[in-house]
Amino acid sequence: MKELLAIGAGPKALAVAAKAHVLRHLGIPAPHVTIVESDTVGGNWLPSGGWTDGQHRLGTSPEKDLGFPYHSTWARGRGRAIDEAMTAYSWRAYLIDHGTYAEWIDRGRPSPPHHSWAKYLQWAAGRMDVEIVSATATSIATDAHGWRIGTTAGDLAAQALMITGPGSSRTTLAPHPKLLSIAEFWNLVCRREVPVSSRVAVIGGGETAGSALDELVRHGMLSISVISPNATIYTRGESYFENTLFSDPSRWSTLSATERREVIRRTDRGVFSTRVQESLLADNRVHHLQGRVVRVADHPDGVALTLRTETMPDRVHTVDLAVDATGGQPLWFLDLFDPNSLDLLELAVRGPLSRSRLEDAIGHDLSVTGLAPKLFLPGLAGVAQGPGFPNLSCLGALSDRILRETALQSAAAERNPAHATRVAVST
């Protein structure tokens, strides 16, 4: 039985693993972490993950690393010691270890390319006590002891489960040879085989679409359309006032549900980074079309996309090539759950499973309230707990919230192993 199981060796799983390692080193009870990874550590930041070619730059400052914001609050004043120990896994420590810290400072602290961020994650993983199982998760079920996770390397048992990640990068709105998944697009970019087209469309208004557009403007396209439901292309809020809500979620609970969703809509979902937006503004080939793509059909000149809005009749936009950059599937993991586990989830959220129901059900420890065994879903915690949890903005706070409860239960298990409920996690 694994104490803490993570599916996917990304930043969230590594932040939890690093914090657990630090806690044990300081004599604070914490679970051991096992990670199931189908590719490699930090794979979604490499071409093999299908979300990037590895060359585009990180949208978040790399100083928001595995320990950020370095503001742990722990029993008996242990927070400062935990924060100091976590600096061993920081972006700064990584650069110092590679002899490039001064150069990075002198260059103005630039955001690194995605492949460099992956190397940082791999470096950090090699310095902590974490077991990484090279396998793909194939099923998730519950039993009397916790979770059973089927993998291509055999079944694993865990006392709790944490799931993160965007799901597959190889899906599209509809099958069509002229509609590329984001993985197909980046594969063509890496092979330098992106077909030069007169009219190209990118479907999506978030950072996945922004990176694809940032790449397309470097090619010889005559016209590039951005298709998204929003009235315009929004830029991510990057001022102190927005950033503090991501770094410090303590004030989040004082906002109404409407205010929370508005903050997320304005600063996180469906927005481009300032750097990408500036690049697009300078290129007169880029245009925005409002609407949701509701139909994909053949056309003699390529592919016909039917766009729908609330205020206008459906319109058809024909292009030579389209890229589905609508991003990941937030509920992708439900396909792995067996019927009994799905029933337990529905009982916990009090209704049919949906994104909004699951978002509203995330508690302070980033798990689904009312569900036993524990299921941690930090990627869906933005609305209920703070906008930084689904992304890279407060990984240190994320690990604190998850491990505080597991540390308490580990201590209880040591005192009374016959009656304590123990916790294990899967990301």
N, C-alpha and C positions, 0 to 999 in steps of 0.2 A: 504494500500500500504506500503510494507516494504521498508525502506530506504536502507538497505544493507542485502542481503540474501545470506547465504552460505550453500552449499550442502556438508556435510561432516565435522565433527568436528575434523579435523586434525590440524597439526601445522600451516599451512598457514592461515586457517580460524581463528584460535585462535590468531595468530600474528596480524591479521587485527583487530580483536575484542579488543584485549588488547590496541593496539595503538589508536583506536577510543575512548576507555574509557579514556585513558590518555589525549588525545587532549581535550575532553569535560571538563575534570576536570581542565585543564589549561585555559579554556575559549576560546578554538579554535574550530570553528564549525567542526563537524564531524558527520557522520551518525551513527544511532544505528544499531547494527548488530543482525541479526537473523540467526541461523544455523539450517539446517535440517539434522538430523543424524539418520541413520537406525539402528545403533548398540549402541555404547557408545562413549564418548569422547576418542580419541586416539585408537579407535577400531582396526585399522590396525596394531598396535603394540602389540596386544593381540591375543591369539589363536582364539578367536571368529571371527576375521577378515579374517582368512585363509591365511595370509602371513607369519606367524611365529608361533612358539610355545611359544613365549614370553621369552624364556630363552637365546636366542642368543644375542650377544652384538651389540650395536648401532655402525654403521660404521663411524659415524661422531662424533666429540667431543660434549658432552652435553653442553659445554659452548657456542656452537653456538645455543643459545636458542631463545626464541620468540623475543628478542630485538636485537640480534646480527646483525650487528657489532657495534651498539650503536654509530652511526655517522649520526644522522638526521640533515638535512639541512632544516630549516624552516624559514618562514618570521620573520623579526625583531629579529633575534638571538634567537629564541625559541628552537633551536635544543638541546642545552645542558640541558635545563629543561625537555624536552621530554625524552631524554636519561636517565636522573637521575630517572624520574618517572617510566620508563620501567624496571628499575632494580628490582622493586617490583615483577616482573613476571619472574625473571631470574632463572636459574638452581641453582645458588648460594643461592638465597633467599629461594628456595624450600628446599634445604638441611639444611639451618640454621633453618627454621621453623620446621623441623623434627629432629633437634639435631644431624645431621650426617655429617655436613660440615667438621669438623676436621678429622673425620675418613676417609672421601673421599680423603682429601688432603694427609693424612699420608699414604694411600694406593697407592699414585701415580696418582691420578686423573683418575681412570680407566673408560672406557666407560661402561655405565650401561647396564644391560639386557633390552630387548625391553619392558618388562612389567613395569620396573621402569620408563622408559621414558613415557609410557602411564599414570602412576600415576602422574608424573610431569605435564603433559598436563591437567589432571583432576583437579589437585590442582590449576593450573593457571585459568582454566575456572571458578572455584568456587569463584575467587577473582575479577572477572570483571563483568561489566554490559553487559551481553549478554543473549539473549533469545535462548534456544535450544529446537527445536521441534523434538520430537521422531517420526520419520516417514521416509518412503522411497520415494524418488523422482521417479515419474512414467512418467512424460511428461514435455516438455518445449515448450512454444509457445510465440508469440509476439502479442501485440495489440497496440492500439494508445497510451497507457500510459506506456508501458515498456514490462516486461516479465510476463508470467503466468506460474507458476510451479505447476503441478499436483502432489499431494503426497497422500500417504495412509491415511493421517489425514485430507485431504481436500485441496482445491486449495489455493495457495498463490500468491500474486502479488508483483512484485518488480520493481524498476526503473532501475536496472542494474543487471548483472549476472556474477559471477565469479565461474569457475569450476576447480577443481583440483582432484587429486586422481588417482589411477592406474586402476580403473575399477574392474571387477570381478576376484577373485582368483580361480574360479571354472571352468575355461575354459581350453580346451586342443586343441592341433593341430588337433586331430581326436579322435572320440570315440573308446576306446579300453580298456578292463578290466585290461590290464597290463601297460597302460599308465595313470599315476596318474596326476591330476591337482595339483598345489602347495597346494591348500586347502586340498585335499584328503591326500596328503603326510603329512602335519603337523597334521592333525587329527589323522592319524595312529601313529605319533610320540607321541602325547599327550596321546594316549591310550596305548602306549608301544606295538604296534602291527605291527611295520614295519617288513614285512616278510624277513627273512634272505635269501639272493639270491646269487648265484654264480656270476652272471654278472648283473650289474646295470648301467644304463645310466642316466645322468642328462643333459637335453637339455637347453642350455642357457649359456651366458658368463658374466652376470652381477651379481649384489649383491644378487638378488633372488636365482640364481643358486649357488652362493658362500655359502649362508647360508645353502642350502640343502646339499651341499657337506660337509660342516663343520659338519653337523649332521650325514651323512652317514658314514664318516670315524670312527665314534664311534660304528658302528655296525659291525657284522661279515661278511661283504661282501668280496668275493674273488677278484673281479675286479670292478673298478668304472671308467666309461668313462665319460668325459666331452665333449659334442658335441656343438660346436659353429662355426660361420662362420669365425672367425679370425684365422690367421695362428698359433697363440699360445694363451695361457692364459696371459692376461696382468694384471699388478698390477696398482692400482690407484696411480696416481702421488700425493705424500704427502709432497713435499717440499714447502718451503716458496713461491717460484716463482709460482707454480701452485695454491696454496691456496689463494694467493692474488687476483687472477682473479675471484675466487668464492666469496670472502668476499667483494671486492670492484669492481663493474662492470664498473667503470668510464672509464677504459682504453679499455674496450671491443670494443667500436665503432671504435677504431683506427686499429683493425685487419681486414683483408680481410675475405670474406665469407669462403674461403678455409681454412684459418688459424683458424677461429672460429670452424668449424666442426672438424678439426684435434685435437684441444684442447679438445673438448667434447669427441671425440672418444677415446682419449688417457687417459683422466682423469675421465670420468664419465660413459659413456655408454660402456657396455661390458667389465667391468674391475672388479677385485676382490680387496677387501681391503688388505692391507699389512698383517694384522693379519691372515686372511683366507688363503692367499697365502702361508705364512710360514707354516701353519698347513698342507696344501696339499703337499708342497714340501717334508715334512718329511715322507710321506706315499707312499710307492712304489706300492700300489694298484691303485693309481689314474693315469689315462692317458688321453691325449687330442686327440680328433678326429675332424678334420676340416671339416666343411660342414653345409649345411642347410638341415633339415629334410623335404623332399618333399612328403614322403609317409609313412604311418603306416599300417602294414598288419599283419595278423595272422601268427603264426609260431608254429610248434609243441613244440618248447622249450620256447615259450613266445611271444615276439613281434619283428617283423622285421622292422627296420628303414632304409629307403633309404636316403642316404646322397648325396648331390650334391654340387660340387664346379665348379668354372669357368674353371679350368685347367685339371680336371680329369674326367673320366667316372663316372657315378653314382655307388655308392657302397652300399651294404646292410650290416647292422650291427645288429646282433641278440642278444637280451638280455632277461633275465628273467623278468626284471622290469625296467620301465623308468619313469622319473619324468619330466613333462613339466614345466620348470622353466624359460621360456622365458620372464617372467615379465608381467606387465600390458599392457593394450591396450590404447595407448595414446589418441585415438579418440573415446573411449567408449561412451562418452556423446552424440555423434551424433545420436545414436539409440533413444534417448529421444526426439529429435527435430521433430516438425511437418514439413510438406513439405514447408510451407511458410517461416518458420525460416531457413530451409536449403537453400532455394532460396536466402534469404537475405545474408547468409554467403557466398554463391558462388559469389554473386555480389561483396561483399567486398573483397574477395581474387582473384577475376577476373579469375575464372575457377573452374573446378570440385574440390571438397574438397579432400585434401590430407594432410598428416602430414607436408610435406615440404612447401606447400603453406600457411598453417596456421602458421607455425613457422616463415616464412618470413614476415607475416602480423602483427606480434605482435609489438605494438608501445611502446613508453617510459613508459606509464602508465600501461603496461602489458595487454592492451586490444587489440582487433582486430581493426586495423585501418580502418576507413571508415564505421564502422557498428554502427547503432543506432537502438535500445538502446545499451548501453555499454555491452560488453561481455569480461570479464577478464579471460585470460587463462595463468596464471603464469607457469603452468607445461609445456607449449610449448614455453616459452620465452627464453630458453637457447641460441639458435642460434642468435636471433636478439638482445637480451638485456644483456645476461650474464649467464654463466653456473651455478651460484648459485641459480637462481630463481626457477628451477624445484625441488630442493631438500631442505635440511635443512641449507644451507650454508650462507644465508643472509636474514633471515626472517624479520629482522628489516628494511632492505632496501626495501624488497617486500611491506611491509605495508606502508612505506613512499610513494612509487610511486602510489599505488592505492588510498590511502587516501588523498594525496595532491589534486588530482582533485576533489574527492568527497567533501573535505572540502571547496574548492573554490565554488563548485556548491551549497553546503548547505548555505554558506554565501550569495550567489547571491539570493537563494530562500528566505532567510529572508528579503533581501532588496526589492525584487520584486517577490513575490510568484506567480503572475499571468503569468510571462513570463519566469522565470528561469527553466532550465532543471535540474531535480534532478536525483541523481544516487542511485542505489541499487545494491548489489553484491550477488552472490551465489557461494560458493566453493564446 
